[in-house]
C-alpha cells in the first residue's frame, strides 16, 4: 500500500473556472446593473489567485463600484455560502481517482484554506468518499509548506514519506513543503511559462497522474 496526496485549488478543483462561474452568478443575482466584465476582472485582480481573503476583496469592490444595496459583509456571506454551487473539477478527475482507488492507493487531500469552505467545495465535486484523510489548514492550525501538515497526513494513513507522493500546483506550498518530509512530488502545471525544477515529475492533465505515481513509487 502506498499513498497519494493532493492539493485542492488548481489541482483537483479548477478554481479559475469555478470563480468566474460564481462571479457571473453573483453579479446576475445581486447587481446586474454593473458592467459584468469589469466586475469580474476587478475581483480577479484583487483576489490574487485566492491568496487575499474575500473580506478585503469585497470591501474594495463595494467602494470602487459604489455598491449600496449590500454591504461587504453581505457579499462575503454570499461567497462563503454559495461558491461551492459553482465548483468545477478538472477534466478526468473522477476517472483518475477511481483508477487510483482500484489499485489500493491510500488517498488524501492537504489544502490551505478556510473550513468548512474548502470541505463544501470537495463535497460539491462529489469526491469526498475517495479520500482516507482530508486536512484543511484552518481546521488543522497548520498551513503548507509547514512540514507538520504533511507529517500529520502520513500519520493518518499509516504510511512513510518514501511511500507517498504529493500532487499540487504551488511550487512552494505543495512541492517544497512535501519534499521537506521526503515525499516524491508531482507538479500540476497550470502555467506553461513558469517551471518547477524541484518537482520529481510534471503533469498537465489529471489523466497523467496514475502512470506518474506508479513510476515514482517504483523508483522510491
C-alpha positions as YAML, in Angstrom:
chain: A
units: angstrom
residues:
- id: 1
  name: UNK
  ca: [0.00, 0.00, 0.00]
- id: 2
  name: UNK
  ca: [1.20, 3.50, -0.82]
- id: 3
  name: UNK
  ca: [-0.30, 6.98, -0.50]
- id: 4
  name: UNK
  ca: [-1.07, 9.82, -2.90]
- id: 5
  name: UNK
  ca: [-1.92, 13.24, -1.52]
- id: 6
  name: UNK
  ca: [-3.46, 16.10, -3.47]
- id: 7
  name: UNK
  ca: [-3.77, 19.84, -3.15]
- id: 8
  name: UNK
  ca: [-7.29, 21.12, -3.93]
- id: 9
  name: UNK
  ca: [-7.34, 24.50, -5.70]
- id: 10
  name: UNK
  ca: [-5.92, 24.41, -9.24]
- id: 11
  name: UNK
  ca: [-5.04, 20.74, -8.76]
- id: 12
  name: UNK
  ca: [-8.38, 18.94, -8.43]
- id: 13
  name: UNK
  ca: [-10.68, 21.97, -8.39]
- id: 14
  name: UNK
  ca: [-10.46, 24.29, -11.39]
- id: 15
  name: UNK
  ca: [-10.60, 27.35, -9.18]
- id: 16
  name: UNK
  ca: [-10.30, 29.84, -12.02]
- id: 17
  name: UNK
  ca: [-13.31, 28.44, -13.87]
- id: 18
  name: UNK
  ca: [-15.24, 28.00, -10.62]
- id: 19
  name: UNK
  ca: [-14.57, 31.58, -9.55]
- id: 20
  name: UNK
  ca: [-15.73, 33.04, -12.86]
- id: 21
  name: UNK
  ca: [-18.89, 30.91, -12.75]
- id: 22
  name: UNK
  ca: [-19.62, 32.12, -9.22]
- id: 23
  name: UNK
  ca: [-18.96, 35.78, -10.04]
- id: 24
  name: UNK
  ca: [-21.32, 35.62, -13.03]
- id: 25
  name: UNK
  ca: [-23.96, 34.20, -10.73]
- id: 26
  name: UNK
  ca: [-23.38, 36.77, -8.01]
- id: 27
  name: UNK
  ca: [-23.41, 39.62, -10.49]
- id: 28
  name: UNK
  ca: [-26.66, 38.46, -12.08]
- id: 29
  name: UNK
  ca: [-28.38, 37.89, -8.76]
- id: 30
  name: UNK
  ca: [-27.31, 40.99, -6.85]
- id: 31
  name: UNK
  ca: [-26.30, 43.84, -9.15]
- id: 32
  name: UNK
  ca: [-26.95, 43.22, -12.86]
- id: 33
  name: UNK
  ca: [-26.79, 46.98, -13.42]
- id: 34
  name: UNK
  ca: [-22.99, 46.87, -13.12]
- id: 35
  name: UNK
  ca: [-20.72, 46.03, -16.03]
- id: 36
  name: UNK
  ca: [-20.19, 42.30, -15.66]
- id: 37
  name: UNK
  ca: [-16.79, 42.08, -17.33]
- id: 38
  name: UNK
  ca: [-15.39, 44.95, -15.24]
- id: 39
  name: UNK
  ca: [-16.84, 43.47, -12.04]
- id: 40
  name: UNK
  ca: [-15.32, 40.05, -12.67]
- id: 41
  name: UNK
  ca: [-11.92, 41.34, -13.75]
- id: 42
  name: UNK
  ca: [-11.58, 43.64, -10.76]
- id: 43
  name: UNK
  ca: [-12.45, 40.82, -8.37]
- id: 44
  name: UNK
  ca: [-9.85, 38.56, -10.01]
- id: 45
  name: UNK
  ca: [-7.20, 41.29, -9.74]
- id: 46
  name: UNK
  ca: [-7.92, 41.88, -6.05]
- id: 47
  name: UNK
  ca: [-8.19, 38.17, -5.27]
- id: 48
  name: UNK
  ca: [-4.60, 37.42, -6.36]
- id: 49
  name: UNK
  ca: [-5.28, 33.76, -7.14]
- id: 50
  name: UNK
  ca: [-7.03, 33.21, -3.83]
- id: 51
  name: UNK
  ca: [-4.25, 34.50, -1.60]
- id: 52
  name: UNK
  ca: [-6.28, 37.53, -0.45]
- id: 53
  name: UNK
  ca: [-9.27, 36.64, 1.70]
- id: 54
  name: UNK
  ca: [-12.57, 37.97, 0.46]
- id: 55
  name: UNK
  ca: [-13.30, 40.40, 3.30]
- id: 56
  name: UNK
  ca: [-10.57, 42.63, 1.88]
- id: 57
  name: UNK
  ca: [-11.66, 41.99, -1.71]
- id: 58
  name: UNK
  ca: [-15.30, 42.86, -1.08]
- id: 59
  name: UNK
  ca: [-14.50, 45.97, 0.93]
- id: 60
  name: UNK
  ca: [-12.60, 47.26, -2.08]
- id: 61
  name: UNK
  ca: [-15.34, 46.18, -4.51]
- id: 62
  name: UNK
  ca: [-18.09, 47.94, -2.55]
- id: 63
  name: UNK
  ca: [-16.06, 51.15, -2.52]
- id: 64
  name: UNK
  ca: [-14.86, 51.09, -6.12]
- id: 65
  name: UNK
  ca: [-18.22, 50.13, -7.67]
- id: 66
  name: UNK
  ca: [-20.21, 52.35, -5.29]
- id: 67
  name: UNK
  ca: [-22.41, 49.46, -4.16]
- id: 68
  name: UNK
  ca: [-25.14, 50.48, -1.71]
- id: 69
  name: UNK
  ca: [-27.62, 47.60, -1.93]
- id: 70
  name: UNK
  ca: [-25.37, 45.22, 0.01]
- id: 71
  name: UNK
  ca: [-22.55, 45.63, 2.50]
- id: 72
  name: UNK
  ca: [-19.20, 43.92, 2.03]
- id: 73
  name: UNK
  ca: [-20.24, 41.50, 4.78]
- id: 74
  name: UNK
  ca: [-23.37, 40.58, 2.80]
- id: 75
  name: UNK
  ca: [-21.25, 39.86, -0.26]
- id: 76
  name: UNK
  ca: [-18.72, 37.86, 1.75]
- id: 77
  name: UNK
  ca: [-21.51, 35.74, 3.22]
- id: 78
  name: UNK
  ca: [-22.88, 35.15, -0.26]
- id: 79
  name: UNK
  ca: [-19.43, 34.00, -1.38]
- id: 80
  name: UNK
  ca: [-18.97, 31.66, 1.57]
- id: 81
  name: UNK
  ca: [-22.46, 30.17, 1.28]
- id: 82
  name: UNK
  ca: [-22.74, 29.87, -2.49]
- id: 83
  name: UNK
  ca: [-19.29, 29.45, -4.06]
- id: 84
  name: UNK
  ca: [-19.46, 25.65, -3.83]
- id: 85
  name: UNK
  ca: [-22.56, 25.62, -6.04]
- id: 86
  name: UNK
  ca: [-20.23, 26.60, -8.87]
- id: 87
  name: UNK
  ca: [-17.36, 24.20, -8.12]
- id: 88
  name: UNK
  ca: [-15.84, 22.73, -11.29]
- id: 89
  name: UNK
  ca: [-13.31, 19.91, -11.31]
- id: 90
  name: UNK
  ca: [-10.58, 19.47, -13.88]
- id: 91
  name: UNK
  ca: [-11.26, 17.04, -16.71]
- id: 92
  name: UNK
  ca: [-10.67, 13.41, -15.80]
- id: 93
  name: UNK
  ca: [-10.98, 13.97, -12.03]
- id: 94
  name: UNK
  ca: [-13.36, 11.11, -11.19]
- id: 95
  name: UNK
  ca: [-11.68, 8.69, -13.60]
- id: 96
  name: UNK
  ca: [-8.26, 9.40, -12.09]
- id: 97
  name: UNK
  ca: [-9.41, 8.92, -8.51]
- id: 98
  name: UNK
  ca: [-11.33, 5.76, -9.40]
- id: 99
  name: UNK
  ca: [-8.24, 4.27, -11.01]
- id: 100
  name: UNK
  ca: [-6.02, 5.04, -8.03]
- id: 101
  name: UNK
  ca: [-8.52, 3.58, -5.57]
- id: 102
  name: UNK
  ca: [-8.83, 0.44, -7.69]
- id: 103
  name: UNK
  ca: [-5.07, -0.04, -7.20]
- id: 104
  name: UNK
  ca: [-5.45, 0.29, -3.42]
- id: 105
  name: UNK
  ca: [-3.62, 3.56, -3.01]
- id: 106
  name: UNK
  ca: [-4.48, 5.49, 0.13]
- id: 107
  name: UNK
  ca: [-5.63, 8.96, -0.92]
- id: 108
  name: UNK
  ca: [-5.63, 12.29, 0.88]
- id: 109
  name: UNK
  ca: [-6.21, 16.00, 0.39]
- id: 110
  name: UNK
  ca: [-3.93, 18.57, 2.02]
- id: 111
  name: UNK
  ca: [-5.26, 22.06, 1.31]
- id: 112
  name: UNK
  ca: [-4.70, 25.53, 2.66]
- id: 113
  name: UNK
  ca: [-7.91, 27.47, 3.19]
- id: 114
  name: UNK
  ca: [-10.94, 28.09, 5.34]
- id: 115
  name: UNK
  ca: [-13.15, 25.48, 6.98]
- id: 116
  name: UNK
  ca: [-15.88, 24.49, 6.15]
- id: 117
  name: UNK
  ca: [-15.48, 26.43, 2.90]
- id: 118
  name: UNK
  ca: [-12.95, 24.01, 1.40]
- id: 119
  name: UNK
  ca: [-14.86, 20.94, 2.57]
- id: 120
  name: UNK
  ca: [-18.00, 22.25, 0.85]
- id: 121
  name: UNK
  ca: [-16.06, 22.53, -2.41]
- id: 122
  name: UNK
  ca: [-14.78, 18.97, -2.04]
- id: 123
  name: UNK
  ca: [-18.29, 17.71, -1.38]
- id: 124
  name: UNK
  ca: [-19.65, 19.67, -4.34]
- id: 125
  name: UNK
  ca: [-17.19, 17.83, -6.61]
- id: 126
  name: UNK
  ca: [-18.58, 14.52, -5.25]
- id: 127
  name: UNK
  ca: [-15.10, 13.25, -4.38]
- id: 128
  name: UNK
  ca: [-15.08, 13.20, -0.56]
- id: 129
  name: UNK
  ca: [-15.65, 9.43, -0.38]
- id: 130
  name: UNK
  ca: [-12.46, 8.70, -2.34]
- id: 131
  name: UNK
  ca: [-10.19, 10.08, 0.39]
- id: 132
  name: UNK
  ca: [-8.87, 8.44, 3.54]
- id: 133
  name: UNK
  ca: [-7.93, 11.80, 5.04]
- id: 134
  name: UNK
  ca: [-8.76, 15.45, 4.31]
- id: 135
  name: UNK
  ca: [-6.65, 18.10, 6.04]
- id: 136
  name: UNK
  ca: [-7.76, 21.74, 5.76]
- id: 137
  name: UNK
  ca: [-5.26, 24.25, 7.14]
- id: 138
  name: UNK
  ca: [-7.68, 26.38, 9.17]
- id: 139
  name: UNK
  ca: [-9.11, 23.33, 10.92]
- id: 140
  name: UNK
  ca: [-5.65, 21.81, 11.48]
- id: 141
  name: UNK
  ca: [-3.98, 25.01, 12.66]
- id: 142
  name: UNK
  ca: [-1.08, 24.37, 10.24]
- id: 143
  name: UNK
  ca: [-0.51, 25.64, 6.71]
- id: 144
  name: UNK
  ca: [1.53, 24.28, 3.85]
- id: 145
  name: UNK
  ca: [4.51, 24.38, 3.38]
- id: 146
  name: UNK
  ca: [4.92, 23.61, 7.10]
- id: 147
  name: UNK
  ca: [6.24, 20.02, 7.18]
- id: 148
  name: UNK
  ca: [3.97, 19.25, 10.13]
- id: 149
  name: UNK
  ca: [0.82, 19.14, 8.00]
- id: 150
  name: UNK
  ca: [2.40, 16.61, 5.62]
- id: 151
  name: UNK
  ca: [3.61, 14.52, 8.56]
- id: 152
  name: UNK
  ca: [0.09, 14.59, 10.01]
- id: 153
  name: UNK
  ca: [-1.34, 13.35, 6.73]
- id: 154
  name: UNK
  ca: [1.14, 10.46, 6.67]
- id: 155
  name: UNK
  ca: [0.24, 9.54, 10.24]
- id: 156
  name: UNK
  ca: [-3.46, 9.44, 9.35]
- id: 157
  name: UNK
  ca: [-2.94, 6.88, 6.59]
- id: 158
  name: UNK
  ca: [-0.14, 4.95, 8.30]
- id: 159
  name: UNK
  ca: [2.44, 5.46, 5.57]
- id: 160
  name: UNK
  ca: [6.02, 6.72, 5.46]
- id: 161
  name: UNK
  ca: [7.15, 9.61, 3.30]
- id: 162
  name: UNK
  ca: [9.17, 7.38, 0.94]
- id: 163
  name: UNK
  ca: [5.96, 5.56, 0.04]
- id: 164
  name: UNK
  ca: [3.99, 8.75, -0.64]
- id: 165
  name: UNK
  ca: [3.52, 11.20, -3.49]
- id: 166
  name: UNK
  ca: [2.22, 14.78, -3.26]
- id: 167
  name: UNK
  ca: [0.44, 16.33, -6.25]
- id: 168
  name: UNK
  ca: [-0.01, 20.10, -6.31]
- id: 169
  name: UNK
  ca: [0.26, 23.29, -8.34]
- id: 170
  name: UNK
  ca: [2.14, 25.51, -5.90]
- id: 171
  name: UNK
  ca: [5.94, 25.12, -6.15]
- id: 172
  name: UNK
  ca: [6.49, 26.30, -2.59]
- id: 173
  name: UNK
  ca: [3.45, 25.19, -0.58]
- id: 174
  name: UNK
  ca: [2.97, 21.83, -2.29]
- id: 175
  name: UNK
  ca: [6.27, 20.78, -3.82]
- id: 176
  name: UNK
  ca: [8.90, 22.21, -1.47]
- id: 177
  name: UNK
  ca: [6.74, 21.51, 1.57]
- id: 178
  name: UNK
  ca: [6.28, 17.83, 0.68]
- id: 179
  name: UNK
  ca: [9.92, 17.33, -0.24]
- id: 180
  name: UNK
  ca: [10.99, 18.59, 3.20]
- id: 181
  name: UNK
  ca: [9.48, 15.43, 4.71]
- id: 182
  name: UNK
  ca: [10.83, 13.14, 1.98]
- id: 183
  name: UNK
  ca: [7.78, 12.71, -0.26]
- id: 184
  name: UNK
  ca: [8.03, 12.37, -4.02]
- id: 185
  name: UNK
  ca: [6.25, 15.21, -5.83]
- id: 186
  name: UNK
  ca: [4.25, 15.84, -8.98]
- id: 187
  name: UNK
  ca: [3.75, 19.43, -10.07]
- id: 188
  name: UNK
  ca: [0.33, 20.05, -11.61]
- id: 189
  name: UNK
  ca: [1.27, 22.65, -14.21]
- id: 190
  name: UNK
  ca: [-1.18, 25.48, -14.76]
- id: 191
  name: UNK
  ca: [1.35, 27.81, -16.35]
- id: 192
  name: UNK
  ca: [3.25, 26.76, -19.49]
- id: 193
  name: UNK
  ca: [5.77, 29.56, -18.99]
- id: 194
  name: UNK
  ca: [6.91, 29.01, -15.40]
- id: 195
  name: UNK
  ca: [8.66, 25.81, -14.38]
- id: 196
  name: UNK
  ca: [9.05, 23.89, -11.13]
- id: 197
  name: UNK
  ca: [12.53, 22.33, -11.12]
- id: 198
  name: UNK
  ca: [12.10, 20.98, -7.56]
- id: 199
  name: UNK
  ca: [9.33, 18.57, -8.60]
- id: 200
  name: UNK
  ca: [10.11, 14.94, -9.39]
- id: 201
  name: UNK
  ca: [7.57, 14.92, -12.23]
- id: 202
  name: UNK
  ca: [5.23, 17.29, -14.06]
- id: 203
  name: UNK
  ca: [1.68, 16.69, -15.30]
- id: 204
  name: UNK
  ca: [-0.56, 18.86, -17.42]
- id: 205
  name: UNK
  ca: [-3.69, 16.69, -17.24]
- id: 206
  name: UNK
  ca: [-5.12, 14.59, -14.42]
- id: 207
  name: UNK
  ca: [-5.14, 11.59, -16.74]
- id: 208
  name: UNK
  ca: [-1.34, 11.50, -16.48]
- id: 209
  name: UNK
  ca: [-1.29, 11.09, -12.69]
- id: 210
  name: UNK
  ca: [-1.67, 7.32, -12.45]
- id: 211
  name: UNK
  ca: [1.32, 6.48, -14.65]
- id: 212
  name: UNK
  ca: [3.48, 9.13, -12.94]
- id: 213
  name: UNK
  ca: [2.61, 7.85, -9.46]
- id: 214
  name: UNK
  ca: [3.49, 4.28, -10.43]
- id: 215
  name: UNK
  ca: [6.79, 5.39, -11.91]
- id: 216
  name: UNK
  ca: [7.79, 7.44, -8.85]
- id: 217
  name: UNK
  ca: [6.86, 4.81, -6.30]
- id: 218
  name: UNK
  ca: [8.63, 2.03, -8.23]
- id: 219
  name: UNK
  ca: [11.84, 4.05, -8.05]
- id: 220
  name: UNK
  ca: [11.49, 5.06, -4.39]
...
